[in-house]
Amino acid sequence: HVQLVESGGGSVQAGGSLRLSCAASGYSYRRNYCLAWFRQAPGKEREGIAAAYTDGGSTHYADSVKGRFAISQDNAKETMYLQMNSLKPEDTAMYYCAAETSAVPCDVSWYRSIAYTYWGQGTQVTVS
């Protein structure tokens, strides 16, 4: 059973940076996973913003964060990261990591929350 725990959220001024971490436990060494970051602002739908495959390959980004955010992973530590630069007030949201077992790299549904079984509890990011 996969468990995910996010950390690294906080308050930052516009233009600043934060790095979120998502520590995983319960991964099966026989399987690969599509890993993703989502965010949800009050009154808005959950938005998929970045995804990557544990076995490497292309990463995916939402247009709203492309060029500012970067997803990465340390498979040895079973941890993925979201480096967020040039933060804007509109980036304020609860940020979640998610994972789904997958025999192939993350596909066109990577940004859809319904595509993921495993979720963390979220970490708040506030940009002012």
N, CA, C and O atoms as a Tinker XYZ file with bonds, in Angstrom:
   512  protein
     1  N      0.851000   -1.182000    0.000000    73     2
     2  CA     0.000000    0.000000    0.000000    64     1     3
     3  C      0.887000    1.232000    0.000000    63     2     4     5
     4  O      1.700000    1.416000    0.906000    81     3
     5  N      0.735000    2.067000   -1.003000    73     3     6
     6  CA     1.576000    3.247000   -1.153000    64     5     7
     7  C      1.057000    4.386000   -0.279000    63     6     8     9
     8  O     -0.136000    4.688000   -0.271000    81     7
     9  N      1.960000    5.002000    0.445000    73     7    10
    10  CA     1.623000    6.198000    1.225000    64     9    11
    11  C      2.524000    7.336000    0.789000    63    10    12    13
    12  O      3.713000    7.141000    0.534000    81    11
    13  N      1.948000    8.529000    0.706000    73    11    14
    14  CA     2.665000    9.715000    0.259000    64    13    15
    15  C      2.538000   10.812000    1.303000    63    14    16    17
    16  O      1.459000   11.045000    1.848000    81    15
    17  N      3.647000   11.482000    1.574000    73    15    18
    18  CA     3.636000   12.567000    2.551000    64    17    19
    19  C      4.366000   13.772000    1.970000    63    18    20    21
    20  O      5.560000   13.705000    1.677000    81    19
    21  N      3.637000   14.873000    1.807000    73    19    22
    22  CA     4.234000   16.097000    1.282000    64    21    23
    23  C      4.834000   16.941000    2.412000    63    22    24    25
    24  O      4.418000   16.859000    3.567000    81    23
    25  N      5.809000   17.741000    2.040000    73    23    26
    26  CA     6.383000   18.719000    2.954000    64    25    27
    27  C      6.993000   19.849000    2.139000    63    26    28    29
    28  O      7.146000   19.736000    0.923000    81    27
    29  N      7.337000   20.935000    2.816000    73    27    30
    30  CA     8.038000   22.024000    2.149000    64    29    31
    31  C      7.191000   23.235000    1.821000    63    30    32    33
    32  O      7.702000   24.238000    1.324000    81    31
    33  N      5.896000   23.149000    2.095000    73    31    34
    34  CA     5.053000   24.305000    1.829000    64    33    35
    35  C      5.345000   25.444000    2.799000    63    34    36    37
    36  O      6.090000   25.275000    3.764000    81    35
    37  N      4.758000   26.590000    2.535000    73    35    38
    38  CA     4.955000   27.736000    3.416000    64    37    39
    39  C      4.501000   29.008000    2.746000    63    38    40    41
    40  O      3.825000   28.983000    1.717000    81    39
    41  N      4.880000   30.120000    3.341000    73    39    42
    42  CA     4.543000   31.431000    2.805000    64    41    43
    43  C      5.778000   32.062000    2.199000    63    42    44    45
    44  O      6.866000   31.987000    2.771000    81    43
    45  N      5.616000   32.680000    1.053000    73    43    46
    46  CA     6.741000   33.287000    0.339000    64    45    47
    47  C      6.233000   34.519000   -0.400000    63    46    48    49
    48  O      5.056000   34.611000   -0.750000    81    47
    49  N      7.128000   35.449000   -0.627000    73    47    50
    50  CA     6.762000   36.629000   -1.402000    64    49    51
    51  C      6.790000   36.309000   -2.890000    63    50    52    53
    52  O      7.496000   35.405000   -3.337000    81    51
    53  N      6.019000   37.058000   -3.635000    73    51    54
    54  CA     6.006000   36.903000   -5.087000    64    53    55
    55  C      7.425000   37.034000   -5.635000    63    54    56    57
    56  O      8.191000   37.904000   -5.223000    81    55
    57  N      7.752000   36.153000   -6.567000    73    55    58
    58  CA     9.090000   36.113000   -7.137000    64    57    59
    59  C     10.025000   35.150000   -6.428000    63    58    60    61
    60  O     11.116000   34.859000   -6.918000    81    59
    61  N      9.597000   34.657000   -5.273000    73    59    62
    62  CA    10.425000   33.743000   -4.512000    64    61    63
    63  C     10.312000   32.304000   -4.988000    63    62    64    65
    64  O      9.659000   32.008000   -5.988000    81    63
    65  N     10.967000   31.417000   -4.243000    73    63    66
    66  CA    11.024000   29.997000   -4.607000    64    65    67
    67  C     10.701000   29.126000   -3.403000    63    66    68    69
    68  O     10.907000   29.513000   -2.253000    81    67
    69  N     10.196000   27.955000   -3.699000    73    67    70
    70  CA     9.986000   26.909000   -2.701000    64    69    71
    71  C     10.259000   25.576000   -3.368000    63    70    72    73
    72  O     10.106000   25.432000   -4.580000    81    71
    73  N     10.666000   24.602000   -2.564000    73    71    74
    74  CA    10.776000   23.240000   -3.068000    64    73    75
    75  C      9.917000   22.329000   -2.212000    63    74    76    77
    76  O     10.118000   22.212000   -1.003000    81    75
    77  N      8.966000   21.692000   -2.852000    73    75    78
    78  CA     8.111000   20.721000   -2.173000    64    77    79
    79  C      8.711000   19.332000   -2.309000    63    78    80    81
    80  O      9.332000   19.003000   -3.320000    81    79
    81  N      8.517000   18.530000   -1.286000    73    79    82
    82  CA     8.965000   17.138000   -1.306000    64    81    83
    83  C      7.764000   16.228000   -1.093000    63    82    84    85
    84  O      6.791000   16.596000   -0.435000    81    83
    85  N      7.856000   15.035000   -1.662000    73    83    86
    86  CA     6.820000   14.027000   -1.471000    64    85    87
    87  C      7.525000   12.699000   -1.190000    63    86    88    89
    88  O      8.084000   12.078000   -2.094000    81    87
    89  N      7.489000   12.281000    0.051000    73    87    90
    90  CA     8.142000   11.040000    0.453000    64    89    91
    91  C      7.157000    9.892000    0.330000    63    90    92    93
    92  O      6.032000    9.962000    0.826000    81    91
    93  N      7.596000    8.839000   -0.337000    73    91    94
    94  CA     6.732000    7.692000   -0.584000    64    93    95
    95  C      7.188000    6.495000    0.236000    63    94    96    97
    96  O      8.372000    6.343000    0.536000    81    95
    97  N      6.251000    5.670000    0.584000    73    95    98
    98  CA     6.556000    4.382000    1.197000    64    97    99
    99  C      5.585000    3.365000    0.631000    63    98   100   101
   100  O      4.469000    3.696000    0.230000    81    99
   101  N      6.038000    2.113000    0.606000    73    99   102
   102  CA     5.166000    1.062000    0.106000    64   101   103
   103  C      5.247000    0.815000   -1.387000    63   102   104   105
   104  O      4.465000    0.040000   -1.938000    81   103
   105  N      6.212000    1.487000   -2.057000    73   103   106
   106  CA     6.376000    1.210000   -3.480000    64   105   107
   107  C      6.777000   -0.253000   -3.673000    63   106   108   109
   108  O      7.492000   -0.833000   -2.856000    81   107
   109  N      6.293000   -0.836000   -4.782000    73   107   110
   110  CA     6.741000   -2.156000   -5.178000    64   109   111
   111  C      7.922000   -2.000000   -6.127000    63   110   112   113
   112  O      7.829000   -1.266000   -7.111000    81   111
   113  N      9.028000   -2.677000   -5.846000    73   111   114
   114  CA    10.207000   -2.535000   -6.701000    64   113   115
   115  C      9.972000   -3.149000   -8.070000    63   114   116   117
   116  O     10.734000   -2.900000   -9.004000    81   115
   117  N      8.913000   -3.957000   -8.195000    73   115   118
   118  CA     8.601000   -4.585000   -9.483000    64   117   119
   119  C      7.813000   -3.659000  -10.402000    63   118   120   121
   120  O      7.640000   -3.951000  -11.586000    81   119
   121  N      7.340000   -2.553000   -9.859000    73   119   122
   122  CA     6.444000   -1.705000  -10.630000    64   121   123
   123  C      7.023000   -0.319000  -10.850000    63   122   124   125
   124  O      7.892000    0.137000  -10.106000    81   123
   125  N      6.532000    0.332000  -11.870000    73   123   126
   126  CA     6.813000    1.738000  -12.099000    64   125   127
   127  C      5.534000    2.537000  -11.851000    63   126   128   129
   128  O      4.424000    2.005000  -11.849000    81   127
   129  N      5.737000    3.826000  -11.644000    73   127   130
   130  CA     4.622000    4.686000  -11.275000    64   129   131
   131  C      4.653000    5.979000  -12.075000    63   130   132   133
   132  O      5.716000    6.503000  -12.408000    81   131
   133  N      3.483000    6.470000  -12.367000    73   131   134
   134  CA     3.355000    7.845000  -12.842000    64   133   135
   135  C      3.166000    8.702000  -11.592000    63   134   136   137
   136  O      2.242000    8.476000  -10.810000    81   135
   137  N      4.050000    9.691000  -11.407000    73   135   138
   138  CA     4.019000   10.569000  -10.243000    64   137   139
   139  C      3.575000   11.952000  -10.689000    63   138   140   141
   140  O      3.944000   12.410000  -11.771000    81   139
   141  N      2.800000   12.603000   -9.874000    73   139   142
   142  CA     2.279000   13.912000  -10.288000    64   141   143
   143  C      2.118000   14.845000   -9.105000    63   142   144   145
   144  O      2.006000   14.423000   -7.953000    81   143
   145  N      2.109000   16.117000   -9.428000    73   143   146
   146  CA     1.762000   17.166000   -8.477000    64   145   147
   147  C      0.471000   17.830000   -8.939000    63   146   148   149
   148  O      0.290000   18.136000  -10.118000    81   147
   149  N     -0.405000   18.039000   -7.990000    73   147   150
   150  CA    -1.653000   18.751000   -8.227000    64   149   151
   151  C     -1.728000   19.919000   -7.247000    63   150   152   153
   152  O     -0.997000   19.968000   -6.258000    81   151
   153  N     -2.617000   20.847000   -7.539000    73   151   154
   154  CA    -2.883000   21.916000   -6.584000    64   153   155
   155  C     -4.356000   22.275000   -6.650000    63   154   156   157
   156  O     -5.023000   22.083000   -7.667000    81   155
   157  N     -4.838000   22.796000   -5.546000    73   155   158
   158  CA    -6.232000   23.200000   -5.482000    64   157   159
   159  C     -6.352000   24.465000   -4.656000    63   158   160   161
   160  O     -6.010000   24.489000   -3.474000    81   159
   161  N     -6.843000   25.512000   -5.294000    73   159   162
   162  CA    -7.098000   26.775000   -4.626000    64   161   163
   163  C     -8.548000   26.783000   -4.142000    63   162   164   165
   164  O     -9.387000   26.076000   -4.700000    81   163
   165  N     -8.849000   27.568000   -3.122000    73   163   166
   166  CA   -10.227000   27.621000   -2.618000    64   165   167
   167  C    -11.217000   27.972000   -3.716000    63   166   168   169
   168  O    -11.031000   28.942000   -4.451000    81   167
   169  N    -12.270000   27.174000   -3.819000    73   167   170
   170  CA   -13.310000   27.430000   -4.799000    64   169   171
   171  C    -12.978000   27.004000   -6.212000    63   170   172   173
   172  O    -13.753000   27.244000   -7.137000    81   171
   173  N    -11.813000   26.364000   -6.385000    73   171   174
   174  CA   -11.408000   25.926000   -7.723000    64   173   175
   175  C    -11.216000   24.420000   -7.756000    63   174   176   177
   176  O    -11.053000   23.771000   -6.723000    81   175
   177  N    -11.239000   23.877000   -8.975000    73   175   178
   178  CA   -11.018000   22.450000   -9.149000    64   177   179
   179  C     -9.545000   22.110000   -8.951000    63   178   180   181
   180  O     -8.665000   22.954000   -9.121000    81   179
   181  N     -9.300000   20.855000   -8.589000    73   179   182
   182  CA    -7.926000   20.394000   -8.463000    64   181   183
   183  C     -7.276000   20.384000   -9.848000    63   182   184   185
   184  O     -7.849000   19.886000  -10.817000    81   183
   185  N     -6.074000   20.943000   -9.917000    73   183   186
   186  CA    -5.365000   21.133000  -11.197000    64   185   187
   187  C     -4.098000   20.314000  -11.224000    63   186   188   189
   188  O     -3.264000   20.432000  -10.326000    81   187
   189  N     -3.937000   19.483000  -12.241000    73   187   190
   190  CA    -2.688000   18.766000  -12.431000    64   189   191
   191  C     -1.650000   19.710000  -12.997000    63   190   192   193
   192  O     -1.903000   20.359000  -14.012000    81   191
   193  N     -0.478000   19.807000  -12.365000    73   191   194
   194  CA     0.508000   20.780000  -12.818000    64   193   195
   195  C      1.814000   20.158000  -13.310000    63   194   196   197
   196  O      2.532000   20.790000  -14.085000    81   195
   197  N      2.139000   18.946000  -12.883000    73   195   198
   198  CA     3.392000   18.337000  -13.337000    64   197   199
   199  C      3.326000   16.831000  -13.125000    63   198   200   201
   200  O      2.670000   16.351000  -12.200000    81   199
   201  N      4.014000   16.090000  -13.993000    73   199   202
   202  CA     4.047000   14.635000  -13.862000    64   201   203
   203  C      5.346000   14.091000  -14.420000    63   202   204   205
   204  O      5.960000   14.679000  -15.310000    81   203
   205  N      5.751000   12.947000  -13.874000    73   203   206
   206  CA     6.960000   12.271000  -14.337000    64   205   207
   207  C      6.799000   10.783000  -14.075000    63   206   208   209
   208  O      6.000000   10.370000  -13.235000    81   207
   209  N      7.578000    9.972000  -14.812000    73   207   210
   210  CA     7.510000    8.514000  -14.700000    64   209   211
   211  C      8.729000    8.032000  -13.932000    63   210   212   213
   212  O      9.836000    8.525000  -14.144000    81   211
   213  N      8.527000    7.064000  -13.037000    73   211   214
   214  CA     9.649000    6.621000  -12.204000    64   213   215
   215  C     10.774000    5.981000  -13.015000    63   214   216   217
   216  O     11.916000    5.935000  -12.559000    81   215
   217  N     10.460000    5.488000  -14.212000    73   215   218
   218  CA    11.485000    4.846000  -15.031000    64   217   219
   219  C     12.088000    5.818000  -16.034000    63   218   220   221
   220  O     12.734000    5.400000  -16.995000    81   219
   221  N     11.879000    7.112000  -15.817000    73   219   222
   222  CA    12.461000    8.129000  -16.678000    64   221   223
   223  C     11.552000    8.480000  -17.835000    63   222   224   225
   224  O     10.403000    8.044000  -17.891000    81   223
   225  N     12.074000    9.276000  -18.765000    73   223   226
   226  CA    11.260000    9.708000  -19.885000    64   225   227
   227  C     10.797000   11.134000  -19.711000    63   226   228   229
   228  O     11.296000   11.876000  -18.865000    81   227
   229  N      9.842000   11.497000  -20.524000    73   227   230
   230  CA     9.396000   12.886000  -20.577000    64   229   231
   231  C      8.667000   13.295000  -19.313000    63   230   232   233
   232  O      8.027000   12.478000  -18.653000    81   231
   233  N      8.776000   14.564000  -18.990000    73   231   234
   234  CA     7.974000   15.162000  -17.930000    64   233   235
   235  C      6.857000   15.974000  -18.577000    63   234   236   237
   236  O      6.924000   16.333000  -19.753000    81   235
   237  N      5.838000   16.252000  -17.787000    73   235   238
   238  CA     4.682000   16.985000  -18.294000    64   237   239
   239  C      4.414000   18.164000  -17.379000    63   238   240   241
   240  O      4.581000   18.062000  -16.164000    81   239
   241  N      4.000000   19.277000  -17.954000    73   239   242
   242  CA     3.688000   20.454000  -17.170000    64   241   243
   243  C      2.440000   21.135000  -17.704000    63   242   244   245
   244  O      2.175000   21.145000  -18.906000    81   243
   245  N      1.691000   21.696000  -16.786000    73   243   246
   246  CA     0.589000   22.561000  -17.190000    64   245   247
   247  C      1.162000   23.877000  -17.700000    63   246   248   249
   248  O      2.227000   24.315000  -17.266000    81   247
   249  N      0.453000   24.490000  -18.613000    73   247   250
   250  CA     0.918000   25.765000  -19.167000    64   249   251
   251  C      1.107000   26.811000  -18.073000    63   250   252   253
   252  O      1.968000   27.683000  -18.183000    81   251
   253  N      0.306000   26.723000  -17.024000    73   251   254
   254  CA     0.350000   27.730000  -15.971000    64   253   255
   255  C      1.660000   27.716000  -15.182000    63   254   256   257
   256  O      1.987000   28.694000  -14.510000    81   255
   257  N      2.412000   26.611000  -15.259000    73   255   258
   258  CA     3.656000   26.525000  -14.477000    64   257   259
   259  C      4.876000   26.244000  -15.344000    63   258   260   261
   260  O      6.001000   26.239000  -14.846000    81   259
   261  N      4.669000   26.013000  -16.619000    73   259   262
   262  CA     5.775000   25.657000  -17.512000    64   261   263
   263  C      6.840000   26.751000  -17.504000    63   262   264   265
   264  O      6.537000   27.937000  -17.636000    81   263
   265  N      8.083000   26.327000  -17.348000    73   263   266
   266  CA     9.182000   27.276000  -17.323000    64   265   267
   267  C      9.496000   27.819000  -15.938000    63   266   268   269
   268  O     10.545000   28.431000  -15.740000    81   267
   269  N      8.608000   27.605000  -14.979000    73   267   270
   270  CA     8.824000   28.088000  -13.607000    64   269   271
   271  C      8.976000   26.940000  -12.611000    63   270   272   273
   272  O      9.739000   27.047000  -11.651000    81   271
   273  N      8.256000   25.850000  -12.837000    73   271   274
   274  CA     8.273000   24.707000  -11.932000    64   273   275
   275  C      9.023000   23.549000  -12.591000    63   274   276   277
   276  O      9.054000   23.427000  -13.816000    81   275
   277  N      9.626000   22.704000  -11.756000    73   275   278
   278  CA    10.325000   21.526000  -12.264000    64   277   279
   279  C     10.080000   20.350000  -11.339000    63   278   280   281
   280  O     10.269000   20.443000  -10.126000    81   279
   281  N      9.659000   19.248000  -11.926000    73   279   282
   282  CA     9.444000   18.010000  -11.164000    64   281   283
   283  C     10.696000   17.149000  -11.288000    63   282   284   285
   284  O     11.305000   17.070000  -12.355000    81   283
   285  N     11.068000   16.510000  -10.195000    73   283   286
   286  CA    12.218000   15.612000  -10.219000    64   285   287
   287  C     11.987000   14.508000   -9.192000    63   286   288   289
   288  O     11.033000   14.558000   -8.416000    81   287
   289  N     12.858000   13.528000   -9.196000    73   287   290
   290  CA    12.686000   12.413000   -8.267000    64   289   291
   291  C     14.020000   11.833000   -7.905000    63   290   292   293
   292  O     14.978000   11.889000   -8.677000    81   291
   293  N     14.070000   11.281000   -6.737000    73   291   294
   294  CA    15.228000   10.533000   -6.260000    64   293   295
   295  C     14.701000    9.149000   -5.922000    63   294   296   297
   296  O     14.160000    8.926000   -4.839000    81   295
   297  N     14.863000    8.222000   -6.856000    73   295   298
   298  CA    14.262000    6.906000   -6.662000    64   297   299
   299  C     14.873000    6.164000   -5.481000    63   298   300   301
   300  O     14.193000    5.380000   -4.818000    81   299
   301  N     16.148000    6.408000   -5.217000    73   299   302
   302  CA    16.794000    5.742000   -4.090000    64   301   303
   303  C     16.139000    6.161000   -2.772000    63   302   304   305
   304  O     16.034000    5.365000   -1.838000    81   303
   305  N     15.703000    7.416000   -2.712000    73   303   306
   306  CA    15.059000    7.920000   -1.499000    64   305   307
   307  C     13.548000    7.801000   -1.573000    63   306   308   309
   308  O     12.844000    8.131000   -0.619000    81   307
   309  N     13.044000    7.321000   -2.726000    73   307   310
   310  CA    11.600000    7.242000   -2.943000    64   309   311
   311  C     10.936000    8.583000   -2.644000    63   310   312   313
   312  O      9.929000    8.668000   -1.941000    81   311
   313  N     11.525000    9.597000   -3.192000    73   311   314
   314  CA    11.038000   10.956000   -2.965000    64   313   315
   315  C     10.961000   11.697000   -4.280000    63   314   316   317
   316  O     11.868000   11.593000   -5.105000    81   315
   317  N      9.897000   12.438000   -4.486000    73   315   318
   318  CA     9.840000   13.329000   -5.626000    64   317   319
   319  C      9.737000   14.763000   -5.128000    63   318   320   321
   320  O      9.340000   15.028000   -3.993000    81   319
   321  N     10.105000   15.668000   -6.008000    73   319   322
   322  CA    10.210000   17.065000   -5.647000    64   321   323
   323  C      9.476000   17.941000   -6.664000    63   322   324   325
   324  O      9.252000   17.549000   -7.809000    81   323
   325  N      9.123000   19.102000   -6.220000    73   323   326
   326  CA     8.612000   20.130000   -7.115000    64   325   327
   327  C      9.331000   21.424000   -6.774000    63   326   328   329
   328  O      9.053000   22.054000   -5.753000    81   327
   329  N     10.258000   21.812000   -7.639000    73   327   330
   330  CA    10.954000   23.079000   -7.467000    64   329   331
   331  C     10.101000   24.170000   -8.089000    63   330   332   333
   332  O      9.775000   24.108000   -9.274000    81   331
   333  N      9.744000   25.156000   -7.302000    73   331   334
   334  CA     8.860000   26.223000   -7.768000    64   333   335
   335  C      9.611000   27.550000   -7.705000    63   334   336   337
   336  O      9.999000   28.003000   -6.628000    81   335
   337  N      9.808000   28.154000   -8.845000    73   335   338
   338  CA    10.511000   29.430000   -8.943000    64   337   339
   339  C      9.567000   30.503000   -9.477000    63   338   340   341
   340  O      8.505000   30.203000  -10.023000    81   339
   341  N      9.971000   31.738000   -9.310000    73   339   342
   342  CA     9.185000   32.876000   -9.813000    64   341   343
   343  C      7.724000   32.753000   -9.411000    63   342   344   345
   344  O      6.822000   32.902000  -10.235000    81   343
   345  N      7.511000   32.482000   -8.145000    73   343   346
   346  CA     6.154000   32.255000   -7.663000    64   345   347
   347  C      5.294000   33.507000   -7.775000    63   346   348   349
   348  O      5.768000   34.633000   -7.621000    81   347
   349  N      4.014000   33.270000   -8.050000    73   347   350
   350  CA     3.041000   34.340000   -8.220000    64   349   351
   351  C      1.921000   34.158000   -7.204000    63   350   352   353
   352  O      1.712000   33.047000   -6.717000    81   351
   353  N      1.201000   35.217000   -6.877000    73   351   354
   354  CA     0.069000   35.060000   -5.956000    64   353   355
   355  C     -0.937000   34.021000   -6.424000    63   354   356   357
   356  O     -1.558000   33.348000   -5.601000    81   355
   357  N     -1.105000   33.880000   -7.726000    73   355   358
   358  CA    -2.047000   32.881000   -8.245000    64   357   359
   359  C     -1.568000   31.450000   -8.075000    63   358   360   361
   360  O     -2.310000   30.514000   -8.374000    81   359
   361  N     -0.350000   31.262000   -7.603000    73   359   362
   362  CA     0.141000   29.919000   -7.285000    64   361   363
   363  C     -0.311000   29.482000   -5.891000    63   362   364   365
   364  O     -0.098000   28.335000   -5.500000    81   363
   365  N     -0.929000   30.388000   -5.146000    73   363   366
   366  CA    -1.405000   30.046000   -3.811000    64   365   367
   367  C     -2.441000   28.936000   -3.887000    63   366   368   369
   368  O     -3.445000   29.059000   -4.589000    81   367
   369  N     -2.194000   27.851000   -3.161000    73   367   370
   370  CA    -3.073000   26.684000   -3.211000    64   369   371
   371  C     -2.566000   25.636000   -2.238000    63   370   372   373
   372  O     -1.475000   25.756000   -1.680000    81   371
   373  N     -3.372000   24.615000   -2.048000    73   371   374
   374  CA    -2.914000   23.403000   -1.383000    64   373   375
   375  C     -2.306000   22.520000   -2.470000    63   374   376   377
   376  O     -2.925000   22.285000   -3.508000    81   375
   377  N     -1.106000   22.038000   -2.229000    73   375   378
   378  CA    -0.400000   21.216000   -3.201000    64   377   379
   379  C     -0.386000   19.765000   -2.746000    63   378   380   381
   380  O     -0.106000   19.459000   -1.587000    81   379
   381  N     -0.696000   18.877000   -3.693000    73   379   382
   382  CA    -0.781000   17.448000   -3.410000    64   381   383
   383  C      0.137000   16.675000   -4.353000    63   382   384   385
   384  O      0.294000   17.041000   -5.518000    81   383
   385  N      0.735000   15.611000   -3.844000    73   383   386
   386  CA     1.399000   14.681000   -4.734000    64   385   387
   387  C      0.502000   13.457000   -4.904000    63   386   388   389
   388  O     -0.314000   13.130000   -4.041000    81   387
   389  N      0.680000   12.797000   -6.038000    73   387   390
   390  CA    -0.154000   11.652000   -6.373000    64   389   391
   391  C      0.675000   10.634000   -7.125000    63   390   392   393
   392  O      1.682000   10.974000   -7.746000    81   391
   393  N      0.245000    9.377000   -7.066000    73   391   394
   394  CA     0.968000    8.308000   -7.754000    64   393   395
   395  C     -0.010000    7.265000   -8.254000    63   394   396   397
   396  O     -1.067000    7.035000   -7.666000    81   395
   397  N      0.373000    6.643000   -9.353000    73   395   398
   398  CA    -0.420000    5.557000   -9.912000    64   397   399
   399  C      0.527000    4.557000  -10.558000    63   398   400   401
   400  O      1.449000    4.944000  -11.276000    81   399
   401  N      0.301000    3.270000  -10.303000    73   399   402
   402  CA     1.118000    2.262000  -10.966000    64   401   403
   403  C      0.864000    2.327000  -12.470000    63   402   404   405
   404  O     -0.262000    2.539000  -12.921000    81   403
   405  N      1.936000    2.140000  -13.226000    73   403   406
   406  CA     1.808000    2.236000  -14.676000    64   405   407
   407  C      2.940000    1.471000  -15.337000    63   406   408   409
   408  O      4.106000    1.629000  -14.976000    81   407
   409  N      2.586000    0.639000  -16.312000    73   407   410
   410  CA     3.586000   -0.110000  -17.062000    64   409   411
   411  C      4.209000    0.735000  -18.174000    63   410   412   413
   412  O      5.205000    0.337000  -18.777000    81   411
   413  N      3.628000    1.886000  -18.437000    73   411   414
   414  CA     4.119000    2.779000  -19.500000    64   413   415
   415  C      4.247000    4.183000  -18.923000    63   414   416   417
   416  O      3.648000    4.492000  -17.893000    81   415
   417  N      5.030000    5.033000  -19.590000    73   415   418
   418  CA     5.151000    6.417000  -19.101000    64   417   419
   419  C      3.802000    7.111000  -18.993000    63   418   420   421
   420  O      2.834000    6.716000  -19.642000    81   419
   421  N      3.749000    8.150000  -18.166000    73   419   422
   422  CA     2.526000    8.913000  -17.963000    64   421   423
   423  C      1.935000    9.288000  -19.325000    63   422   424   425
   424  O      2.637000    9.771000  -20.214000    81   423
   425  N      0.644000    9.055000  -19.463000    73   423   426
   426  CA     0.030000    9.291000  -20.768000    64   425   427
   427  C     -0.750000   10.601000  -20.773000    63   426   428   429
   428  O     -0.564000   11.458000  -19.909000    81   427
   429  N     -1.617000   10.735000  -21.755000    73   427   430
   430  CA    -2.317000   12.013000  -21.955000    64   429   431
   431  C     -3.257000   12.357000  -20.809000    63   430   432   433
   432  O     -3.720000   13.493000  -20.708000    81   431
   433  N     -3.542000   11.388000  -19.947000    73   431   434
   434  CA    -4.444000   11.660000  -18.821000    64   433   435
   435  C     -3.700000   12.083000  -17.569000    63   434   436   437
   436  O     -4.283000   12.102000  -16.486000    81   435
   437  N     -2.420000   12.424000  -17.693000    73   435   438
   438  CA    -1.590000   12.684000  -16.520000    64   437   439
   439  C     -2.136000   13.791000  -15.632000    63   438   440   441
   440  O     -1.888000   13.791000  -14.426000    81   439
   441  N     -2.871000   14.729000  -16.203000    73   439   442
   442  CA    -3.321000   15.899000  -15.460000    64   441   443
   443  C     -4.677000   15.679000  -14.784000    63   442   444   445
   444  O     -5.176000   16.565000  -14.091000    81   443
   445  N     -5.266000   14.510000  -14.982000    73   443   446
   446  CA    -6.592000   14.245000  -14.442000    64   445   447
   447  C     -6.486000   13.556000  -13.085000    63   446   448   449
   448  O     -5.847000   12.510000  -12.970000    81   447
   449  N     -7.100000   14.127000  -12.066000    73   447   450
   450  CA    -6.985000   13.567000  -10.726000    64   449   451
   451  C     -7.552000   12.153000  -10.653000    63   450   452   453
   452  O     -7.100000   11.345000   -9.841000    81   451
   453  N     -8.527000   11.853000  -11.486000    73   451   454
   454  CA    -9.140000   10.524000  -11.465000    64   453   455
   455  C     -8.168000    9.430000  -11.896000    63   454   456   457
   456  O     -8.422000    8.250000  -11.656000    81   455
   457  N     -7.053000    9.813000  -12.533000    73   455   458
   458  CA    -6.074000    8.839000  -13.009000    64   457   459
   459  C     -5.190000    8.291000  -11.898000    63   458   460   461
   460  O     -4.413000    7.366000  -12.136000    81   459
   461  N     -5.289000    8.839000  -10.688000    73   459   462
   462  CA    -4.370000    8.478000   -9.611000    64   461   463
   463  C     -5.090000    7.854000   -8.430000    63   462   464   465
   464  O     -6.151000    8.315000   -8.010000    81   463
   465  N     -4.493000    6.799000   -7.907000    73   463   466
   466  CA    -5.050000    6.102000   -6.755000    64   465   467
   467  C     -4.498000    6.627000   -5.444000    63   466   468   469
   468  O     -5.224000    6.743000   -4.456000    81   467
   469  N     -3.221000    6.942000   -5.436000    73   467   470
   470  CA    -2.532000    7.275000   -4.184000    64   469   471
   471  C     -2.319000    8.793000   -4.082000    63   470   472   473
   472  O     -1.884000    9.440000   -5.034000    81   471
   473  N     -2.634000    9.335000   -2.910000    73   471   474
   474  CA    -2.560000   10.776000   -2.689000    64   473   475
   475  C     -1.942000   11.095000   -1.343000    63   474   476   477
   476  O     -2.120000   10.357000   -0.374000    81   475
   477  N     -1.216000   12.195000   -1.291000    73   475   478
   478  CA    -0.759000   12.715000   -0.021000    64   477   479
   479  C     -1.828000   13.594000    0.602000    63   478   480   481
   480  O     -2.908000   13.790000    0.044000    81   479
   481  N     -1.493000   14.119000    1.780000    73   479   482
   482  CA    -2.477000   14.903000    2.526000    64   481   483
   483  C     -2.460000   16.382000    2.152000    63   482   484   485
   484  O     -3.368000   17.129000    2.516000    81   483
   485  N     -1.438000   16.797000    1.431000    73   483   486
   486  CA    -1.357000   18.177000    0.958000    64   485   487
   487  C     -0.456000   19.047000    1.810000    63   486   488   489
   488  O     -0.280000   18.800000    3.003000    81   487
   489  N      0.112000   20.065000    1.190000    73   487   490
   490  CA     0.907000   21.071000    1.885000    64   489   491
   491  C      0.548000   22.432000    1.307000    63   490   492   493
   492  O      0.451000   22.593000    0.091000    81   491
   493  N      0.352000   23.403000    2.181000    73   491   494
   494  CA    -0.142000   24.711000    1.749000    64   493   495
   495  C      0.995000   25.594000    1.261000    63   494   496   497
   496  O      2.050000   25.680000    1.890000    81   495
   497  N      0.763000   26.242000    0.139000    73   495   498
   498  CA     1.685000   27.242000   -0.391000    64   497   499
   499  C      0.923000   28.556000   -0.512000    63   498   500   501
   500  O     -0.136000   28.618000   -1.137000    81   499
   501  N      1.473000   29.602000    0.092000    73   499   502
   502  CA     0.850000   30.914000    0.047000    64   501   503
   503  C      1.861000   31.913000   -0.491000    63   502   504   505
   504  O      2.961000   32.052000    0.044000    81   503
   505  N      1.478000   32.606000   -1.554000    73   503   506
   506  CA     2.355000   33.586000   -2.192000    64   505   507
   507  C      1.690000   34.962000   -2.086000    63   506   508   509
   508  O      0.550000   35.145000   -2.510000    81   507
   509  N      2.412000   35.913000   -1.521000    73   507   510
   510  CA     1.822000   37.246000   -1.337000    64   509   511
   511  C      2.665000   38.338000   -1.968000    63   510   512
   512  O      2.305000   39.513000   -1.899000    81   511
